[in-house]
């Protein structure tokens, strides 16, 4: 395997991330005022806030200084990861910014929120009276919104598929190649669970007690002798 370094970056703060910690579910709103302030859009079209744009630029400067150019840059194709990618590339020379190889794939998109996407908490209660009791008590890796996706499902289906496809796409690269992956909080945790071989207990603890900050960086290097990925550091904000 020619890949030597994987760098995972969570997108910068989005307009939907603002006030997220006060919501019972990250894809719902507390009330109509909360929804009015953020607005309603499809998840793919949610953009970065001004703070998020600055986080992307700062991350780009740190990535440039620590890793130089990447042989491949991957993002989910969502507006907020595209904007983060563009902000990172602003730190580089114009020629690299124009020629940087970018692969957009929905395999590393955020978890599918299902039918309750951007409803208020009262609307969720009205349409699914059982939901909040279920959501608050179900296992965090298994719980799923109606027509949504669980964290366990995401981490055992499309994320391993992404890593296999990444290996195929980079098989032609020279030894020591570096790849930058710009993705979403739960997708990054799912990728980490695969790359590090987390146990169920470790995965559950990580998801329950840790959250990759916006604009944070997680880095892996390939241990060629043991043929496995070695974590250098996780969730670092520059």
Secondary structure, 3 states (H helix, E strand, C coil): CCEEEEEEEECCCECCCCCHHHCCCCCCECCHHHHHHHCCCCHHHCCECHHHHHHHHHHHHHHHHHHCCCCEEEECCCHHHHHHHHHHHCCCCHHHHHHCCEEECHHHCCCCCHHHCCCEHHHHHHHCCCHHHHHHHCCCCCCCCCCCCCHHHHHHCHHHHHHHHHHHHCCCCCCCEEEEEEECHHHHHHHHHHHHCCCHHHHHHHHHHCCCCCCCEEEEEEECCCCEEEEEEEEECC
